[in-house]
Amino acid sequence: MISNNYYESSGEAVFKEANSTVLIQFSNEISNAITGLGNLKTTYSKDITTLSSLEIIIEKLSLRMKKIQNILKVINKKDS
């Protein structure tokens, strides 16, 4: 078994990404995926079954992206 301990010190990772950074990157990747699926819809414009499946996937990804964006909103404590 090969172990990569370059980024580890006493069992803990030296470099950690903040949760918000990971969520932003994930949101960007979801957006890119939605764009790609939109391109597939153009490619398969005459195949109703494929179009329907693509639209369902796009809708699910859009909902997930909205949830992530809601998590990332900064709340001003003076307003609450």
Rosetta silent file (secondary structure, phi, psi, omega in degrees, C-alpha in Angstrom):
SEQUENCE: MISNNYYESSGEAVFKEANSTVLIQFSNEISNAITGLGNLKTTYSKDITTLSSLEIIIEKLSLRMKKIQNILKVINKKDS
SCORE:     score description
SCORE:     0.000 S_00000001
   1 L     0.000  131.605 -179.221    0.000    0.000    0.000 S_00000001
   2 L  -100.411  133.306 -179.500    1.344    3.408   -1.009 S_00000001
   3 L  -118.966  132.672  176.401    0.677    6.363    1.262 S_00000001
   4 L  -102.002  102.466 -178.182    0.972   10.005    0.252 S_00000001
   5 L  -107.919   19.413 -178.953    1.813   11.889    3.408 S_00000001
   6 L   -60.702  -40.358 -177.575    3.194   15.019    1.743 S_00000001
   7 L   -98.479   15.312 -178.472    0.203   17.112    2.833 S_00000001
   8 E  -117.261  141.035  175.867   -0.235   15.465    6.202 S_00000001
   9 E  -135.552  117.259 -177.529    1.301   16.375    9.479 S_00000001
  10 L    52.654   41.027  173.931    0.567   14.191   12.507 S_00000001
  11 L    88.482  -11.503 -179.757   -2.470   12.662   10.817 S_00000001
  12 E  -111.293  145.078  178.932   -4.201   15.911    9.833 S_00000001
  13 E   -67.944  138.037 -179.907   -4.163   17.524    6.409 S_00000001
  14 L   -75.621  -42.427 -178.712   -2.036   20.672    6.252 S_00000001
  15 L  -104.016  122.680  177.738   -4.103   22.312    3.519 S_00000001
  16 L  -127.880  141.488  176.150   -7.864   22.407    3.957 S_00000001
  17 L   -93.582  142.109  177.195  -10.424   24.160    1.815 S_00000001
  18 L   -68.213  150.024  179.762  -13.193   26.099    3.470 S_00000001
  19 H   -57.594  -38.800 -179.048  -16.687   24.671    3.035 S_00000001
  20 H   -64.302  -37.029  178.630  -17.800   27.816    1.244 S_00000001
  21 H   -65.435  -42.644  179.213  -14.995   27.456   -1.310 S_00000001
  22 H   -63.686  -42.927  179.484  -15.941   23.855   -1.996 S_00000001
  23 H   -65.478  -38.103  177.442  -19.611   24.804   -2.401 S_00000001
  24 H   -63.932  -44.643  178.473  -18.745   27.649   -4.791 S_00000001
  25 H   -62.840  -41.918  178.810  -16.636   25.296   -6.915 S_00000001
  26 H   -62.986  -42.005  178.287  -19.413   22.699   -6.854 S_00000001
  27 H   -62.353  -41.548  177.780  -21.953   25.340   -7.890 S_00000001
  28 H   -63.804  -40.303  178.961  -19.729   26.403  -10.797 S_00000001
  29 H   -67.520  -37.478  176.165  -19.374   22.801  -11.945 S_00000001
  30 H   -63.279  -42.274  178.328  -23.135   22.296  -11.768 S_00000001
  31 H   -60.266  -43.180  177.502  -23.589   25.420  -13.888 S_00000001
  32 H   -63.588  -39.086  178.573  -21.125   24.057  -16.452 S_00000001
  33 H   -64.279  -40.503  178.572  -22.947   20.719  -16.461 S_00000001
  34 H   -62.809  -40.214  176.710  -26.266   22.476  -17.100 S_00000001
  35 H   -61.770  -44.848  178.616  -24.701   24.293  -20.051 S_00000001
  36 H   -63.410  -40.093  177.881  -23.402   20.992  -21.446 S_00000001
  37 H   -67.015  -34.169  174.465  -26.785   19.339  -21.007 S_00000001
  38 H   -62.553  -38.160  176.203  -28.349   22.279  -22.847 S_00000001
  39 H   -65.115  -38.293  177.376  -25.959   21.570  -25.722 S_00000001
  40 H   -65.103  -35.454  177.459  -27.058   17.928  -25.685 S_00000001
  41 H   -61.423  -37.451  177.169  -30.681   19.073  -25.907 S_00000001
  42 H   -66.704  -42.710 -179.176  -29.755   20.890  -29.124 S_00000001
  43 H   -62.904  -42.213 -176.077  -27.970   17.817  -30.454 S_00000001
  44 L  -104.617   37.462 -174.609  -30.889   15.480  -29.684 S_00000001
  45 L   -61.810  -20.331 -178.487  -33.659   17.959  -30.507 S_00000001
  46 L   -98.662   -1.747 -179.773  -35.661   15.345  -32.452 S_00000001
  47 L  -104.447   99.222 -174.222  -35.524   12.637  -29.788 S_00000001
  48 H   -61.335  -39.850 -178.328  -38.387   13.352  -27.390 S_00000001
  49 H   -63.283  -46.999  179.795  -37.352   10.685  -24.864 S_00000001
  50 H   -64.891  -42.496  178.398  -33.804   11.989  -24.574 S_00000001
  51 H   -58.748  -43.627  179.867  -35.017   15.601  -24.393 S_00000001
  52 H   -62.509  -44.682  178.727  -37.370   14.721  -21.564 S_00000001
  53 H   -62.743  -42.951  179.291  -34.618   12.956  -19.630 S_00000001
  54 H   -63.810  -39.783  179.647  -32.233   15.863  -20.143 S_00000001
  55 H   -65.361  -37.595  177.264  -34.836   18.361  -18.950 S_00000001
  56 H   -64.856  -43.980  179.417  -35.418   16.351  -15.780 S_00000001
  57 H   -63.732  -43.443  179.476  -31.683   16.221  -15.065 S_00000001
  58 H   -61.341  -42.265  179.554  -31.330   19.953  -15.738 S_00000001
  59 H   -63.478  -43.136  178.730  -34.224   20.707  -13.373 S_00000001
  60 H   -63.150  -42.917  178.646  -32.710   18.564  -10.600 S_00000001
  61 H   -66.317  -38.238  178.782  -29.323   20.234  -11.017 S_00000001
  62 H   -63.052  -42.712  177.676  -30.922   23.690  -11.044 S_00000001
  63 H   -62.659  -42.119  178.951  -32.701   22.955   -7.767 S_00000001
  64 H   -63.391  -40.148  179.931  -29.466   21.712   -6.217 S_00000001
  65 H   -65.792  -39.230  177.229  -27.654   24.847   -7.368 S_00000001
  66 H   -62.661  -40.157  178.591  -30.374   27.069   -5.831 S_00000001
  67 H   -62.972  -42.372  179.062  -30.014   25.228   -2.524 S_00000001
  68 H   -63.989  -43.440  179.870  -26.255   25.766   -2.568 S_00000001
  69 H   -63.631  -35.824  176.759  -26.694   29.464   -3.372 S_00000001
  70 H   -67.141  -35.430  177.757  -29.123   29.816   -0.469 S_00000001
  71 H   -66.287  -36.151 -174.810  -26.578   28.218    1.844 S_00000001
  72 H   -81.825   -7.412  179.559  -23.895   30.652    0.664 S_00000001
  73 L   -65.835  138.266  178.694  -25.970   33.797    1.294 S_00000001
  74 L   -91.073  129.669 -179.436  -24.534   36.001    3.980 S_00000001
  75 L   -98.958  125.956  176.630  -27.049   37.018    6.613 S_00000001
  76 L   -82.083  117.136 -174.436  -26.730   40.484    8.081 S_00000001
  77 L   -65.609  -21.156  177.703  -27.399   40.062   11.812 S_00000001
  78 L   -69.308  -30.635 -178.477  -28.791   43.601   12.051 S_00000001
  79 L   -79.383  -21.204 -175.870  -31.624   42.608    9.677 S_00000001
  80 L   -97.555    0.000    0.000  -32.625   39.495   11.622 S_00000001
